[in-house]
């Protein structure tokens, strides 16, 4: 059957345009083609070279029908696609006499036989047939569907309404849209206001740029709907801190940083904990936690609690604690030792005998530490210690906490998993604070440090983390210790802990 589905082919006698001239195909022999120019000169070229030429054109062939746009059709509702395919069957039958799914040897129905009926007669017959079947159709409709099929294929039969592209801003004046977008951008660093304030500012901006009343404002409801579309995800009317943070987020194609081995990236940061403690002088106040978290394993390498005034020497002490094994302290259960953990203890013990009586937390020597630009981490003492230990320091971008998202999220987990169970817990803000919290504070800062260190070993390092998955067990979340064991086998990571002399060099001197 010949018809709309027939593909174009190169045959003897066809005329082609090639290399700026017109030729006739004289001979097809294997992979070569013999061409004759209009002046009678013959030439032989490779078929692949002819078809790949920039100016190649088959002059006497019918236009290639449009291919079905499978990707676009997947986005349309199923009833719309079914209707388009039904129309395709009718159009092909009008064009060729047979529907596309006709079996071999089938003969056209009399009213669609091209040998007996002209094309206008076949179009009229199809309109009568569809109307009789309950689908009222005019001759003009059949002709229009044929034209759409020739121009766009199956996509043209889907209907203008179904394939019409959505307009996110409706029929709003583009000048109004630009003015709202510009004002939303200016709201980033300002205090949070209301939509009424934004409306007045947009009105003033339009009057200053185009003249008073030239670009009218829509109704309040329409204006608010337009603002909702333009301000989606910007927190324009929410938290100013979140709004500024989102504005500092890089555009694509930046992606989340991934670490493939322990120590590849270790972000450091400080934040006040929601706990009241008793200072050495008897004053009650909050404590600040300075912490290092390994990105690859989510291990809390170490955490240092201080009154809310962390100094540069505390950051150096953090490095010292991070790079030595955590000893088992008096009163801790034997279950917290490394021998009872998922960490490959025998292998590590053969490399460093100091690991014989250590707690179940790996020693992770960082390649790169990611820090903010706080004076504590930009101090000469901290930078000099990192240079001595061969650790690269990568400062985060200003006002961009997403550069250290792992450690920021870990702080939030500590508040919910540890802080709220400790006497003197204050809650996340003043609206959540209990009555007379200062009187409930009973722990000193060293005692809180002891409690925190034990919680890291007993709670955090053994707790499954949803961000840690093994390729062979994607359905099971791993704990930080299990992730460390898996990555040691994969990357061959061997920790080189500080010696006693190195450790003492990093400690604060009095």
C-alpha positions in Angstrom: 0.0 0.0 0.0 1.4 3.4 -0.9 0.3 6.5 1.0 1.2 8.8 3.8 3.4 6.2 5.6 5.7 5.7 2.6 9.3 6.7 3.2 11.4 8.6 0.7 13.8 6.5 -1.3 16.6 7.2 -3.9 15.9 5.5 -7.2 17.4 5.4 -10.7 16.0 8.3 -12.6 15.6 10.6 -9.6 17.0 14.1 -9.7 19.2 15.3 -6.9 20.9 18.6 -5.9 24.5 18.0 -4.9 27.6 20.1 -4.7 25.8 23.2 -6.1 24.5 21.4 -9.2 21.6 19.2 -10.4 22.2 15.6 -11.3 20.2 12.5 -12.4 20.7 9.2 -10.8 21.9 6.8 -13.5 23.2 3.7 -11.7 23.0 2.5 -8.0 25.7 -0.1 -7.4 26.3 -1.2 -3.8 27.6 1.8 -1.9 28.3 4.0 -4.9 26.0 6.2 -7.1 26.6 7.1 -10.7 25.3 10.6 -11.4 24.9 12.5 -14.7 24.8 16.3 -14.8 22.5 18.3 -16.9 25.4 18.8 -19.4 25.8 15.0 -19.7 29.0 14.6 -17.6 29.1 11.5 -15.4 30.6 11.1 -12.0 30.7 8.3 -9.3 30.4 9.2 -5.6 30.0 7.2 -2.5 26.4 6.9 -1.3 27.3 8.0 2.3 29.1 11.1 0.9 26.2 12.0 -1.2 23.6 11.7 1.5 25.8 13.5 4.1 26.4 16.5 1.8 25.2 19.8 3.3 23.3 20.8 0.2 21.9 17.4 -0.8 18.2 17.4 -1.8 16.0 14.9 -3.4 14.1 17.1 -5.9 11.3 14.9 -7.3 10.2 13.2 -4.1 7.1 13.9 -2.1 7.6 15.7 1.2 8.4 13.4 4.2 5.5 13.1 6.5 5.9 14.4 10.1 7.1 11.8 12.5 4.9 11.1 15.6 6.1 13.4 18.4 6.2 10.6 21.0 7.7 12.8 23.7 5.1 15.5 23.4 2.2 13.0 23.1 3.3 11.5 26.5 2.4 14.8 28.1 -1.2 14.8 26.8 -4.2 13.2 28.5 -5.0 9.7 27.3 -8.4 10.6 25.8 -6.8 13.4 23.7 -4.2 10.9 22.3 -6.9 8.3 21.6 -9.0 10.9 19.7 -5.9 12.0 17.6 -5.1 8.4 16.7 -8.8 7.8 15.7 -8.6 10.9 13.4 -5.3 9.6 11.9 -7.1 6.4 10.9 -9.9 8.4 9.2 -7.5 10.8 7.4 -5.3 7.9 6.1 -8.4 6.1 4.8 -9.5 9.3 2.9 -6.0 9.7 1.4 -5.2 6.2 0.4 -8.5 4.2 0.5 -7.4 1.9 3.3 -6.8 2.6 7.1 -3.3 2.2 8.4 -4.1 -1.1 10.1 -5.6 -2.8 7.0 -4.3 -6.4 6.5 -2.3 -7.2 3.3 -4.5 -7.7 0.3 -7.4 -5.7 1.7 -9.5 -3.7 -0.8 -10.9 -0.2 -0.2 -14.5 0.4 0.6 -16.4 1.7 -2.5 -16.9 5.2 -1.1 -13.1 5.5 -0.4 -11.7 3.8 -3.5 -9.2 6.2 -5.2 -9.9 4.5 -8.5 -13.6 5.3 -8.4 -13.9 8.4 -6.1 -12.2 11.8 -6.2 -10.6 13.2 -3.1 -13.5 15.7 -2.5 -15.9 12.8 -2.8 -14.0 10.7 -0.3 -13.8 13.7 2.1 -17.6 14.2 1.9 -18.1 10.4 2.5 -16.0 10.6 5.6 -18.0 13.5 7.0 -21.3 11.6 6.4 -19.9 8.5 8.0 -18.7 10.2 11.2 -22.0 12.2 11.5 -24.0 9.0 11.2 -21.9 7.4 13.9 -22.8 10.2 16.3 -19.8 12.4 15.8 -21.3 15.5 14.0 -18.6 16.4 11.4 -18.7 18.8 8.5 -16.7 18.6 5.2 -14.7 21.6 6.3 -13.6 19.7 9.5 -12.4 16.7 7.5 -10.4 19.0 5.2 -8.9 20.9 8.2 -7.8 17.7 9.8 -6.2 16.5 6.6 -4.3 19.8 6.4 -3.1 19.5 10.1 -2.0 16.0 9.5 0.1 17.0 6.5 1.7 19.9 8.4 2.2 18.4 11.9 1.4 14.7 11.8 -0.3 13.2 14.8 0.5 16.2 16.9 -1.7 18.4 14.7 -4.7 16.1 15.2 -4.5 16.5 19.0 -6.3 19.8 18.8 -5.2 23.4 19.5 -6.8 23.5 22.9 -5.0 20.4 24.2 -1.6 21.4 22.8 -1.7 25.0 23.7 1.2 26.1 25.8 0.3 27.4 29.3 0.8 31.1 29.9 2.1 31.4 33.5 1.2 35.1 33.7 -2.1 34.9 31.8 -2.8 38.0 29.8 -1.0 40.4 32.2 0.9 43.3 30.7 4.6 42.4 30.3 5.5 45.8 31.7 3.6 45.0 34.9 5.3 41.6 35.1 8.7 43.2 34.8 7.9 45.8 37.4 6.8 43.1 39.9 9.8 41.0 39.3 12.1 44.0 39.8 10.5 44.9 43.1 10.6 41.3 44.3 14.4 41.4 43.7 14.7 44.6 45.8 12.8 42.9 48.6 15.7 40.4 49.2 17.7 42.6 51.6 14.8 44.6 53.1 12.7 43.8 56.1 9.7 41.6 55.3 6.6 43.6 54.3 3.1 42.9 53.1 1.6 42.5 49.6 -0.1 45.9 50.0 3.3 47.5 50.4 4.6 45.7 47.3 1.6 46.8 45.3 2.2 50.5 46.2 5.9 50.2 45.3 5.0 48.6 41.9 2.5 51.3 41.2 5.2 54.0 42.0 7.8 52.2 39.8 5.4 52.0 36.8 4.5 55.7 37.2 8.1 56.7 37.3 9.1 54.6 34.3 6.1 54.9 32.0 4.1 57.8 33.4 1.1 57.9 35.8 -1.8 55.7 34.7 -0.1 54.4 31.5 0.2 50.8 32.9 -3.0 50.2 35.0 -2.8 47.9 37.9 -5.2 44.9 37.9 -7.6 44.2 40.8 -6.1 43.2 44.1 -7.0 39.6 43.7 -5.4 39.4 40.3 -2.3 41.2 41.5 -1.9 38.8 44.4 -2.2 35.8 42.1 0.4 37.2 39.8 2.7 37.9 42.8 2.2 34.3 44.0 3.5 33.0 40.7 6.5 35.3 40.5 7.5 35.0 44.2 7.2 31.2 44.4 10.1 29.8 46.5 11.6 33.2 47.3 10.1 33.7 50.9 9.3 37.3 50.0 6.7 37.5 52.7 8.3 35.0 55.1 11.6 34.8 56.9 14.1 37.5 55.8 17.0 35.3 56.8 15.8 32.4 54.6 15.1 34.9 51.8 18.7 36.2 51.8 20.1 32.6 52.0 18.1 31.5 49.0 19.2 34.6 47.1 22.8 33.6 47.6 22.2 30.1 46.3 24.1 29.5 43.0 22.2 29.0 39.8 22.4 25.7 37.9 24.4 23.8 36.9 25.9 23.8 40.4 25.0 20.7 42.3 25.4 19.2 45.8 29.0 18.4 46.7 29.6 14.7 47.1 32.4 13.1 49.1 33.6 9.6 48.1 36.0 8.8 51.0 36.3 9.7 54.6 38.0 13.1 55.2 37.6 14.3 51.7 35.4 17.2 53.0 34.9 18.1 56.6 32.8 21.3 57.3 33.4 23.1 60.6 31.0 25.5 62.3 29.9 26.9 65.6 26.4 27.6 67.0 24.8 28.2 70.4 23.0 25.1 71.7 19.6 25.3 73.3 20.9 24.4 76.7 21.6 26.5 79.8 24.8 25.5 81.7 26.4 26.6 85.0 29.7 28.4 84.3 32.7 28.2 86.5 31.8 31.5 88.3 28.3 30.2 89.0 26.6 32.3 86.3 24.0 30.5 84.2 24.2 30.9 80.4 24.0 29.1 77.1 26.9 27.1 75.6 28.3 27.1 72.1 29.2 24.0 70.2 32.0 24.0 67.7 31.8 20.8 65.6 33.4 19.0 62.6 31.3 16.6 60.5 32.7 14.3 57.8 30.5 14.6 54.7 31.2 11.0 53.4 30.2 9.2 56.6 28.3 11.8 58.5 30.6 11.1 61.5 30.8 13.8 64.1 34.6 13.9 64.2 34.5 15.9 67.4 32.6 18.6 69.2 33.8 21.2 71.6 31.5 22.9 74.1 32.4 26.4 75.4 30.6 29.4 76.9 29.2 31.6 74.1 32.6 33.1 73.2 34.5 30.6 71.1 38.1 31.7 70.5 40.7 30.9 67.8 42.6 28.6 70.2 39.4 26.6 70.6 39.3 25.9 66.9 42.9 24.6 67.1 41.9 22.4 70.0 39.1 21.1 67.8 41.7 19.9 65.3 43.8 18.3 68.0 40.8 16.4 69.4 39.7 15.4 65.9 43.1 13.8 64.9 43.6 11.5 67.9 41.6 8.4 69.0 38.7 8.9 71.4 39.7 7.1 74.6 37.2 5.0 76.6 36.6 7.0 79.8 35.9 5.6 83.3 32.2 4.8 83.7 31.5 4.2 80.0 30.1 0.8 79.1 32.3 -1.7 77.2 29.8 -1.6 74.4 31.1 1.8 73.4 34.6 0.5 72.6 35.8 0.1 69.0 36.0 -3.6 69.4 32.2 -3.9 69.6 31.5 -1.6 66.6 31.2 -2.0 62.8 34.5 -0.3 62.3 37.2 -2.7 60.9 39.0 -2.8 64.3 41.6 -5.6 63.6 42.8 -3.9 60.4 43.2 -0.5 62.1 44.8 -2.0 65.2 47.5 -3.5 63.1 48.3 0.0 61.8 48.1 1.9 65.1 48.4 0.1 68.5 46.9 3.2 70.2 43.5 2.1 69.0 43.4 -0.8 71.4 41.4 1.0 74.1 39.5 3.6 72.1 35.9 4.3 71.7 33.7 3.3 68.8 34.3 6.4 66.6 36.7 6.5 63.7 39.7 8.8 63.5 39.2 10.8 60.3 42.1 13.0 59.0 40.5 15.7 56.8 41.9 16.6 53.4 39.8 19.7 53.2 37.9 21.6 55.9 35.1 24.0 54.9 34.7 26.9 57.2 32.8 30.2 57.2 34.6 33.5 57.3 34.3 33.9 61.1 37.3 35.3 62.9 37.8 32.0 64.8 38.4 30.0 61.6 40.2 32.8 59.7 42.7 33.4 62.6 46.4 32.9 62.1 46.5 30.2 64.7 44.0 28.0 63.0 45.3 28.6 59.5 48.9 27.9 60.6 47.8 24.6 62.3 46.0 23.5 59.1 49.1 24.4 57.0 51.3 22.3 59.4 49.0 19.3 59.2 48.6 19.5 55.4 44.9 20.4 55.6 43.4 22.6 52.9 41.1 25.3 54.1 38.1 26.2 51.9 36.2 29.3 53.0 32.4 29.3 52.3 30.9 32.1 50.4 29.6 35.0 52.5 26.0 34.5 53.8 25.7 31.1 52.2 25.0 28.4 54.8 24.2 25.9 52.1 27.9 25.6 51.5 28.0 23.8 54.8 24.6 22.2 54.7 25.7 18.9 56.2 27.0 20.5 59.5 24.0 22.9 59.6 21.6 20.0 59.4 23.5 18.1 62.0 23.2 21.0 64.5 19.4 20.7 64.0 19.5 17.0 64.7 21.6 17.5 67.8 18.9 19.9 69.2 16.1 17.3 68.7 18.1 14.1 69.6 20.3 15.4 72.4 19.5 18.9 73.7 15.8 18.5 74.5 16.6 15.5 76.8 19.1 17.5 78.9 18.2 19.6 82.0 18.3 23.3 81.2 16.8 22.9 77.7 15.6 26.3 76.4 13.7 25.4 73.3 14.4 26.8 69.8 13.1 30.3 70.5 11.5 32.3 73.3 8.0 31.3 72.4 9.0 27.6 73.1 10.9 28.3 76.3 9.6 26.9 79.6 9.2 28.8 82.9 12.3 29.5 84.9 14.7 27.5 82.7 17.7 29.0 84.5 16.8 27.3 87.7 16.7 23.9 86.0 20.3 24.2 84.7 22.4 21.8 86.8 25.2 20.8 84.5 28.6 22.5 84.3 30.2 23.0 80.9 32.7 20.1 81.4 29.8 17.8 82.5 27.9 18.7 79.4 31.0 18.0 77.3 31.1 14.5 78.9 27.4 13.9 78.2 27.8 15.1 74.6 30.8 12.9 73.9 29.0 9.8 75.2 25.9 10.6 73.2 27.9 10.9 70.0 29.3 7.4 70.6 26.2 5.7 71.9 23.5 7.6 69.9 24.8 9.3 66.8 27.5 6.9 65.5 25.2 3.8 65.7 22.1 5.5 64.5 21.0 4.8 60.8 21.3 7.9 58.7 18.9 8.2 55.7 21.6 10.0 53.7 24.0 7.0 53.9 23.3 4.2 51.4 25.4 1.3 50.1 25.1 0.5 46.3 24.5 -3.2 47.1 21.9 -2.4 49.9 20.0 0.7 48.6 17.0 0.0 50.7 18.8 0.1 54.1 20.2 3.2 55.7 23.7 2.9 57.2 25.0 4.3 60.4 28.1 6.5 60.3 30.3 3.7 61.6 28.9 1.3 59.0 29.5 3.9 56.2 33.1 4.3 57.4 33.7 0.6 57.3 32.3 0.4 53.8 34.3 3.3 52.5 37.6 2.0 54.1 37.2 -1.1 52.0 36.4 0.9 48.9 38.9 3.7 49.1 41.7 2.1 51.1 41.6 4.9 53.6 44.2 4.6 56.4 44.1 7.2 59.2 47.4 8.7 60.4 46.6 10.1 63.9 48.6 12.7 65.6 51.5 11.6 67.9 51.6 12.7 71.5 54.1 15.5 70.7 51.9 16.9 67.9 48.8 16.8 70.1 50.6 18.8 72.8 51.8 21.4 70.4 48.2 22.1 69.4 46.9 22.4 72.9 46.4 25.9 74.4 49.2 27.0 76.7 48.7 28.9 80.0 
